[in-house]
């Protein structure tokens, strides 16, 4: 199969989780029949994150590393990764091991149903109430004002067809609204519980 998956993964001070995340992604996709690349964006880490990424790159040329000179934020990191991505399907994930790579096939199945963007929905949240309540309010207000109803618009675990990411221009805090931008450009957006 000549289809390729790109993983765009912003990371800041995630030295402990980078290698396990890499291994979990590889373990999940090895039997799926896709080529892959993992693009890690070091967003101003002050720990050993960049060193770990360099070690992964030296072992696996499918690992690509972008290093920011400072902390530029998630939108800039995602946009840099999207600009470099060469896959037909792009996954975004957080580097802190909160996103489970074993969910990747479920995202691919949903894309194969004809959707262009599949957003994860953390049905069971492990965050404190002072994060959960504002998130629920944001999701409700976003749905009310845009007509795009997602339970967890801010979830970092998403899968996109390449056409979607090429239509984006992210900066500031716009990464939070990617599903809205995609839907307004007539891409088909949905979510799956993870």
C-alpha positions as CSV (number, residue, x, y, z in Angstrom):
1,X,0.0,0.0,0.0
2,X,1.5,3.4,-0.9
3,X,-0.6,5.4,1.5
4,X,1.4,7.2,4.2
5,X,0.5,8.4,7.7
6,X,2.1,11.5,9.1
7,X,2.1,12.1,12.9
8,X,2.5,15.7,13.9
9,X,3.4,15.9,17.6
10,X,4.2,19.1,19.4
11,X,6.4,18.5,22.5
12,X,7.6,20.7,25.3
13,X,9.6,19.2,28.2
14,X,8.4,15.6,27.4
15,X,11.8,13.8,27.6
16,X,10.3,11.0,29.6
17,X,7.4,10.3,27.2
18,X,8.9,10.7,23.8
19,X,10.4,7.2,23.4
20,X,7.4,5.3,24.8
21,X,5.1,7.3,22.5
22,X,7.3,6.6,19.5
23,X,7.3,2.9,20.3
24,X,3.5,2.7,20.9
25,X,2.8,4.4,17.6
26,X,5.2,2.1,15.7
27,X,3.7,-0.9,17.5
28,X,0.2,0.1,16.5
29,X,0.9,0.9,12.8
30,X,3.3,-1.9,11.9
31,X,0.5,-4.2,10.8
32,X,-1.7,-1.6,9.2
33,X,0.2,-1.5,5.9
34,X,1.0,2.2,5.8
35,X,4.3,4.0,5.4
36,X,4.8,6.6,8.1
37,X,6.6,9.6,9.3
38,X,6.6,11.1,12.8
39,X,7.2,14.9,12.9
40,X,8.1,16.0,16.4
41,X,8.1,19.8,17.1
42,X,10.2,20.7,20.1
43,X,8.5,23.9,21.3
44,X,11.2,25.4,23.4
45,X,12.0,22.4,25.7
46,X,14.4,23.0,28.6
47,X,14.9,19.4,29.5
48,X,16.3,16.5,27.4
49,X,13.5,16.4,24.9
50,X,15.5,17.5,21.9
51,X,18.3,15.1,22.7
52,X,15.9,12.2,22.8
53,X,14.4,13.3,19.5
54,X,17.8,13.4,17.9
55,X,18.5,9.9,19.1
56,X,15.2,8.6,17.6
57,X,16.0,10.4,14.3
58,X,19.4,8.7,14.2
59,X,17.8,5.3,14.6
60,X,14.7,5.9,12.4
61,X,14.9,8.3,9.4
62,X,11.0,8.3,9.5
63,X,11.4,10.5,12.6
64,X,11.7,14.2,11.7
65,X,12.5,16.9,14.2
66,X,11.7,20.6,14.1
67,X,13.3,22.6,16.9
68,X,11.9,26.1,17.8
69,X,14.3,28.6,19.3
70,X,11.7,29.4,22.0
71,X,8.2,28.4,23.1
72,X,6.0,29.6,20.2
73,X,2.9,27.7,21.1
74,X,0.7,24.9,19.8
75,X,-0.6,26.6,16.8
76,X,2.9,27.4,15.5
77,X,4.0,23.9,16.2
78,X,1.1,22.3,14.5
79,X,1.4,24.6,11.4
80,X,5.2,23.8,11.2
81,X,4.4,20.1,11.3
82,X,1.5,20.4,8.7
83,X,3.8,22.3,6.4
84,X,6.4,19.5,6.5
85,X,3.9,16.5,6.4
86,X,3.9,14.4,3.3
87,X,1.3,11.7,4.3
88,X,-2.2,11.3,2.9
89,X,-3.5,11.2,6.4
90,X,-2.2,13.4,9.2
91,X,-2.6,12.6,12.9
92,X,-2.1,15.1,15.6
93,X,-1.3,13.8,19.1
94,X,-0.1,15.2,22.4
95,X,3.3,14.1,23.4
96,X,2.4,13.4,27.1
97,X,1.0,9.8,26.6
98,X,-2.6,10.9,27.3
99,X,-3.5,9.9,23.7
100,X,-3.5,6.1,23.1
101,X,-2.0,5.1,19.8
102,X,-4.1,1.9,19.8
103,X,-7.0,4.2,18.8
104,X,-5.4,4.9,15.4
105,X,-7.3,2.2,13.5
106,X,-10.6,3.6,14.8
107,X,-9.7,7.0,13.4
108,X,-8.7,5.4,10.0
109,X,-12.0,3.5,9.9
110,X,-14.0,6.7,10.4
111,X,-12.0,8.5,7.7
112,X,-12.7,5.6,5.3
113,X,-16.5,6.2,5.9
114,X,-16.0,9.5,4.0
115,X,-15.1,12.0,6.7
116,X,-12.2,14.5,6.2
117,X,-11.5,15.3,9.9
118,X,-12.0,13.0,12.8
119,X,-11.7,14.5,16.3
120,X,-11.2,12.5,19.4
121,X,-13.6,12.9,22.3
122,X,-12.2,12.0,25.7
123,X,-15.5,10.7,27.0
124,X,-14.0,10.0,30.4
125,X,-11.9,13.0,31.4
126,X,-9.2,12.7,34.1
127,X,-8.7,16.4,34.4
128,X,-9.7,18.4,37.6
129,X,-13.1,20.0,37.6
130,X,-11.7,23.5,37.1
131,X,-10.5,22.3,33.6
132,X,-13.5,20.2,32.7
133,X,-16.2,22.8,33.4
134,X,-14.6,25.6,31.3
135,X,-14.0,23.0,28.5
136,X,-17.7,22.0,28.5
137,X,-18.8,25.6,28.4
138,X,-16.4,26.2,25.5
139,X,-17.8,23.2,23.6
140,X,-21.4,24.3,24.2
141,X,-20.8,27.9,23.1
142,X,-18.8,26.9,20.1
143,X,-21.6,24.6,19.0
144,X,-24.3,27.3,19.7
145,X,-22.4,30.0,17.7
146,X,-21.1,27.8,14.8
147,X,-23.5,24.9,14.5
148,X,-20.6,22.5,14.8
149,X,-21.4,20.3,17.8
150,X,-18.4,18.4,19.2
151,X,-18.1,17.1,22.7
152,X,-14.4,17.9,23.0
153,X,-13.3,20.4,20.3
154,X,-10.0,21.0,22.1
155,X,-8.9,17.3,22.0
156,X,-5.4,17.1,20.5
157,X,-5.9,13.6,19.1
158,X,-7.2,14.1,15.6
159,X,-6.9,12.6,12.1
160,X,-7.1,14.7,8.9
161,X,-7.0,14.0,5.2
162,X,-4.1,16.0,3.8
163,X,-6.5,18.4,2.0
164,X,-7.7,19.7,5.3
165,X,-4.4,20.6,6.8
166,X,-3.2,22.2,3.5
167,X,-6.3,24.6,3.9
168,X,-5.3,25.7,7.4
169,X,-3.2,28.7,8.5
170,X,-2.8,28.5,12.2
171,X,-1.4,31.1,14.6
172,X,-2.2,32.3,18.2
173,X,-4.8,30.1,19.8
174,X,-6.5,29.1,16.5
175,X,-5.6,25.4,16.9
176,X,-8.5,25.2,19.3
177,X,-10.9,25.9,16.4
178,X,-9.6,23.6,13.6
179,X,-12.8,21.6,13.3
180,X,-14.8,24.8,12.9
181,X,-12.4,26.1,10.1
182,X,-12.6,22.7,8.4
183,X,-16.4,22.5,8.5
184,X,-16.7,26.1,7.2
185,X,-14.6,25.0,4.2
186,X,-17.1,22.2,3.6
187,X,-14.9,19.4,4.9
188,X,-16.9,16.6,6.6
189,X,-16.1,16.6,10.4
190,X,-17.0,14.1,13.0
191,X,-15.8,12.7,16.3
192,X,-15.1,9.4,18.0
193,X,-15.0,8.5,21.7
194,X,-11.5,7.7,22.8
